[in-house]
Amino acid sequence: MARDITELPDLAVEGGRVAPVRARMPIYLDRLPPCNNACPAGENIQEWLRLVKAGEEEAAWRELTKANPFPAIHGRVCYHPCEAACNREELDGAVSIHSVERYLGDLALEKGWQFEKPRFSSGRKVLVIGAGPSGLSAACQLARMGHAVEIRDSSPVPGGMMRYGIPEYRLPRNVLDAEIDRLVQLGVRITTDYTVKDLLAEQAEGGFEAVFVAIGAHLSKRIDIPNRDASKIVDAVTFLRDVASGERPLIGRKVAVYGGGNTAMDAARVARRLGAEESIIVYRRTEAQMPAHAEEKEGALAEGVKMNWLRTISSVDESDLTVEIMEIDEAGKARGTGRFEKLEADTVILALGQETDSNFLRRIPGMRFDHDVVQVDPRTLMTDVPGIFAGGDAVPSDRTVTIGVGHGKRAARQIDAWLVGRESAERPKHDLASFDKLNLWYFGDARRNTQPELEADDRVTDFDEIVGGLTDEHAHTEAARCLSCGNCFECDGCLGSCPEDAVIKLGKGDRYRYDYNKCTGCATCYEQCPVGAIDMIEEA
């Protein structure tokens, strides 16, 4: 049912609009856009969308990369919680923020845009452990602040789980390499094939005043499954890493993937590309309880991956496996029924979650842990050991690329403050610009642009990228769909609606001000403002 966006005043309870003495007055204010509020990387999404709309693409890219140095990556792999929060979803579909972000990222690579180098050197050195999204993000921000940054990573090539966990059909490696190379051009030193075993010794020998630990979750959780042929069981992280490294493991015609997360979906889809005629997800709970993102599951289904809900693997035999049929109890938990069935499988891939290899940190006195992750101050991301910070998969949090990048940015600011001995103050947030604060009569219908995609039958033949980018025209059209929630975009509605000429236009980019000697407090400007950037307050 369509939502009525024009609410009429209730004349039975409303007071008069004006009186001999003004009882209320309008003020201009800024509110927090819901997309900005939902972005784990802390992007000012509304502002860079505005710049794209204005045709200022490079300025938009520079605004975006203040918070997130990797828009070409994020435009492809982020699960865009910003879009789930977008107020436009209530009208005709959320703004396709991720596709415009990808457009800017790809345009920057095409044009060769680089980060501006800092004007001065702080003389401070910071060590980053891990060249995944969180470590790279922190390194970029610290280098921009003028600090000398070195990254050490145990893998042959930087990128972390972006390289070794996300398949190439979602994130082409030339895009990943180009975005990382921009950090090298900025001055970040990256040493690969280097495993840090004694962090305190490493820090002392290198003269590093602070450390950011950003190790990824590269270890698969294991369970004991009775089996007659251990060679047919492989963990998903190793499987995906081998494929990302150029190997093509022999997996047979039928593959079963045990698990229901995004890694399970990736493993099942990669198996199809390696020639598996049948790729089956075995998951012990229901479809609704599945932790995989909806688009991952839908992509797998489109490519012929089968889903076997409410099943758990009991044993693995030479040519098949035995699964127990499960049921959901009153508490919502899966429990066995004692009924079993057989599934054919040449290979079983275990995708039951990942852990970090944090053993090298356990040698440091005072460090606290929660299973495989290190405990940190949730505001500063500093561990109990002064000068050692941690983020991304190494700390308690959801494990996504965007959260990792957000941790890197936050840690960099805290490290910078710690190095100079000052407190890093948290800036208060504005009130949220929720849907009910908008007056959407101003905006017409504008349907969401869609990105081109390969046909499902063509996807499983190779690792070509599935989703294409927006054209220039579509990217600008999509950016123009932004409602500018909570922030004035100078539509002149208040100027034109004021019956007393109390609104004064200050010029492009400077918005307006009120002449309160003329204003009667009638609230006409407030009632018409499309974006909710005016509020009425009681007269002081």
N, C-alpha and C positions, 0 to 999 in steps of 0.2 A: 504494500500500500504506500502510495506517495506521501511524503511528509509535507505538511503545510508550513512553509517557511515565513509566512506573513501573519504575525499574531496581532489581533486587534486589541486595543486597550479595553479594560473592563470599566465601563463608565459608572458602574454602581459603587466601585470602591476607589477609583482614581480621584485625586484631588485636582483642582484647577491647574492649568498649565502655567499661568502667571498670576501674580498678586501684587498689591501695592509695594510690598517689601519682598525682595528676592530671598527665597528660602533655600534654594539649591543653585549650584553653579556647575558648568561643564569644565572638564579638564582633559587635556590630551595625555595619553599614556601609552606605553608599550607593554604588550603581553607576550608571553612565551609561546611560540608556535608549537603545536603538539608534535610535529615532525622533528624539530630541534630537540624537544624534550625526550623523545624516544630513541634518538640516535646514540648508540653506545660509544661511537667515536667522538661525539660532541661537536659534530659539524653544525655550522650556521646554514642550514639547508635553505631556509627561506631567502636568505640574502644571495646565495649563489644562483638560485633559480631566478631571482629578480635580475641579476646581471646577465644571465643567458637571455632572458626575455628582452632585455635592452640591447642585445647584440654585442655585449662586452664579454666575449668568451674567455679571453685570457685573464681578465680581471676575475671572472667567475671561478676559473681554475685556481687562481692564486688564493682566492677566499676559501675555496673548498680545502685546498691542501695546507692551509694553516692548521687544520685539525687532523686531516687524513692525507698522508703523502701518496696514497695509492688508489686514485679514483678509477683507473682502468681495471684494477683488480677487483675493487669493491663493487663496481658496477656490474660485475659478473658473478661474484660468489656471495655477497652479503644477502642475508635473508630479509633485508629491508623492513625492520620493525617500524621504521618511520612511516611506511605506507599503510601499515595496519592502524596507525594513529591518525592518519590524515583526515581532516574534517570533510574533504571533498568526497570521501567514501559515502557520506550520507546523501550525496546528490547524484552523481553519475559515475562514480568510480574514483578511487584514490589517484593522485598524481603519480605517474610512473617515475618516481624519483631516481631509482637505481638506473634506469635506462638513460636518463639525462646525465647522471654522474658518469656512466660509461662513455657517453658521447664526449664529455669534456676530457676524460682520461685518454681516450683514443685520439682526440684532436691534439692534445698536448704532445703525445708521442709523434704524431705526424708532423707537427710544427717544430718539434725539438725544444719545447719550452723547458727551462731548467730552474731550479730553486736559486734564489739570490743568496750568495755567500755572505756570511756575517762580516761586518765592517771591522771587527776587532777580535782578538783572541783572548780568552779569559785566562789562559795559562793553566787551566785545570784539565785533568785527564779522568775519563770515565770508561770503565770496562763493562761491556754488555756480553752476557753469556746466552747465546742462542740467536740465530739469524732467521727466526720466524717472524710473523706479523708484529708481535709485541716488541721484540728486540729491535727490529728494523725501524719501527715507529719511534721508539724512544731514542735511538741513535740519530735519526733525522732531526728530531726536535732539539736534542742536546747540541748537535753540530750547528744548528741555526743560531743557538744561543752563544756560540763562540767557543764551546768546549771541544777538546780533542777526544774523539770517540773511537774505540776499537771494539770490534765484535769478534768473538771466537765461537766457532760452531763445529760440531763433530761430523757433519755431513760433507760430502764432496763439493756440493754447490749450495749457495744460500737460498733461503725461501722457506725452510721448515716444512710444516704440513701443507702450506700452499703449493709446494712443489711435490712433496712425497705423499700427500694424502688426498689432494683434490685432483681428480682426473683431468687430462688435457682437453677433453671435450667440453669441460666447463671453464677451464682457465688455460689458454694457450701459453706455452712456455716462452715464446718470444715477447709476449706482453709482460709476463712476470719478470723476465730478465731486464727488459727496458726500464721498468719502474724501479728495480733494485739498482740498476746502473746509475740512475739519477742521484742516488745517495752516495755512490762512489765519487761521482763528479763533484758532490758537495764537500767531499773530504773525509768521509767515513771509511775507516780501514776495516776490511773484512778478511779474517783468516779462517779458512775452511780446513776440513780433515784434522781438526785440533780438538782433542778431548781434555777438558779441564778436570783434573783430579783433586787438586789441593787449591781451593779458591783463595784462601788467605795468603798462601805463598805466591800465587799468581798476582794477586793484588799488590803485595809488597814489592815483588820483583819489578813490576811494571810501573810502579809509582802512581797507581790509580787511587784517587781520593774517594771514589764512590763506585759501586757495582750495581748493575741491574741484571737480575737473574730472570731470563725469559725462555727457559727450556720448554720444549713442547712435549705433548703426551704421545711419545713414540713407542710405548710398550703396550702390547695387547694384554688385556686381562685374560687369564686362562682358567679353564675348569677341567676337571677330570671326567672324561667320557670314555667308558669302556670301549676298546676298539681292537680289531684284529690286524689293522694295517695303518700304523701311525703316519705313513707317508702320504696318505690321502687327505690328512687334516692339515690345514695351514691357517695362520691367523691373518685377519684382514689387513692389518697395518703392514705386515711384511709383504703380503700379496700386492697391495697397492704401491708400496715403495719399490718393489722389484719391477713392476710394470712401468712406473714413472722413470726408473733408471734405464729403461730400454730393453728389459728382458721380456720374453714372451713365454711364461711358464705353460707347460702342458697340463691342462685341467680336465680333458675328456669332453664327452658330449653332454653330460648332465652334472650340474653343480648345485649344491645346497648351501645357502648362506644362513648361518645361525645368528639371529639378532634382528633388531627392529629400528636401529638408528640410521643417521645419515651415512655413516661409514658402511653399514650393511647394504644400503641402496647403491652406493658407489661401487662396492665390490660386485654386486649382482649385475650391474650395468657393464662394468669392465669385463666380467666373465662372458657376457653376450658378445662383446667386441673381440674377444679372443677365440670365438668359435663355438661357445657352448650353445647347443640347440635348446637346452632347457636350463633355465636359471630360476631357482626357487628360494624365496625367503621363508625361513622357518622361525616363527615368533610365538612366544609362549603366552602372550596376552591378546587382546582384541585389536582390531584396526584402530579404534578410537583411542586406545592407550599407547599406540605406537609413538615413540619419541621423534621419529623422522619428520622433517618438515613436509608439508603437503605437496609442495612442488617437486621434491625429491621422489616421493612415492608415486606421484602422477607421472613423472618422467620415466620411472622404472616400469610402470604398468604399460605405458605407451610403447616401450621397447620390448615388450613380451615377457617381462619378468613376472613370475607367478607368486602369489602370496598365500602362505599356508598359516592362517591364524590359529591361535590356541593349540599350539603343538610345541613339544619340547623334545630334544634329541636324548634318547636313552642309551643308545649304543650305535657304534659304527662297525659295519661288517665289511667283507671284501667287495661286495658289489652293491650293497644298499645300506640303509640305516633304519633303525627302529625309532619311531617317535611315539610319545605318549600323548593322547588327546587330553587337553586341559579344559577346565571350566572356571568361571569366575564365581567366587563365593560372595556371601553377603557383605563382606568388608571390601569387596572390589579386588581381591587378590586372586591370582591364578593358582589352582590346585589340580593335582592329578586325578584322573578318573579311574585309572587302572585298565583303561582300554588302549590298545596299541595298534599301530599300522606301519607298513613298510613304505619307504621311498627309495627309488633308485638314485644313486649318486656316485659319480666317479671321483669327485672332490668335495670336501666339506670345508667351508671357509668360516672361521669363528670371528664374529664381529660383536663382541659382548662388552665393548668399552675399552678405553685406553687409560694408561697411567704414565706419570712422568718418572724418569730415572733420577731421583733426587738424592741418591745415596751419598754423592760427594758433598752435599750440604750438611749431612748429619755429623760430619767430623767437626763442625764449627760449634764451639760452646755457646749455649744460650739460644740456639735456633729451635723453634717449636714447629711441630708438624701435625697435620691431620691426615693420616694415611700417607699418600704420596705427595701431598701438597704442603707448602710452607705457610705458616701463619704470618699475616702482616697486619699492620694498622690499616683498616679499611679506607681511611681518608688519605693517608700519605703513601701507602703501599711499602712502607719500610718494615723490615723484619725487626725482631728484638735485638739484632746486632746493628749498632749504629753504622750508617753508611752503606748497608747492604739492603737493596730494595728488590722486590720481585713482582711479577705480573703475568698476565696471560694464563696459560695452562698450568703454570707453577703455583698458582694461588687458588683458593676456593672461588670458583665462578663457573658460569657456563662457558663452554669451549667453542668459541667462534672466532673467525678472523677479525670481525669488527670489534668485538669486546677486547681482543688482544691489542688491537691498534689503539683503542681508547685507553687501555691500561698504560701503554707505552707513552702516550701523550701526557697522561696524568703523572706518571712516575718522573718523566723528564722535568716537569715543572717543580715537583717536590725535590728532586735531586739538585736542581739549580738553586732552589731556596736553601737547601741544607748546606751546599758548598759555600755559600756566602754568609751563613749563620743567621738567616732571617726566617720568620714564620711565613708560610705560604697561605695567605688569607683566601677563604672560600667566598667567591662573589655571590651575593644573594640572587635567587632567581625571581623573575617576574611571575605574576599570576598566570596560570595557564589560559590560553585562548581557546576555550572549549566551544563546541558547536553552538551552544545556546547563547553565546555572547556575540554571535555574528548576525548580521541582517543581510540576507543573501539575495535580496531583490536585484542587486546590481549585476549579478553574474548570470550569464546565459548558459545554455546547455553546451557542453564540450566533452565529447566522449574521449576516453583514454586511448592513446596510441598504443599499438601492440608491436612488438619486435618480431622480425621474421625468424622462422625456425625451420630446420631441416625436417623433412618428412621422416616419420618413425622408421620406415623400412630402410632409409638411407643412413640412419644414424649408426646402426650396429655393424656397419661394414668397416669402419675405421674410427679414428679418434679425432676427426674434424670437429671444430666448434659447432655446437648445436644451435645456439641463439645468436642472431645477428644484431647489429647496432641500428640506431635510428638515423634517418637522413637528417641533414641540416634543418630542413623544413619541419619535419616531425619533432625534432628536439626542441625547436623554438616554440612550436605549438604546444607541446607538452609543458614546457616551463611556464607558458602563459596561463595554463590551467590553475596555477597556484593561487590560492585565495588570499594570500598575504595575511593570514589569520593573526589578529591582534596588533598589527603594525601598519601605520598610515602609509599609503602609497600615493597620496596626493591626487585623489580622484576629483577633488573640488566639490564633493557632495555637501560638506558642511558649509562651505563658502556660499554655495548657491541656495541652500535651504534656510539660512539664517534670516529672519524677517527684520532684524535690527541692524544689519551690517556690522555685527560685532566680531566677525571672523576676519582676520587679517592674513593674507597670503604673504609668506616671507621669501618666496622665490624657489626655484627648482632645487630640490634636495634639502631645503630648510623647513618644509612643512608650513605650519600656521601657528598663530597665537590668538588669544581672545582679548578683546577690549572689554573688560568687565564693567566699564562705565556705561556701556550700551547694552550689555547682555541682561536679559530679563529672567534667565533660567527656564525658558520654555521647553528646553530639551529636544527641540526639533533636530538639531545637529546630531545629538546622541542617538535618537530613534532611527535616523537614516544611515548612520555610519555602517558601511558594508562589512568592515573587518573588526568592529568592536574596539577601535582605538580611542574611543571617547567614553568617559564615565561621568556620571552625575554624583556630586558630593554635596553634603549639607553646607550651607553658608557658614563660614566661621564666625 
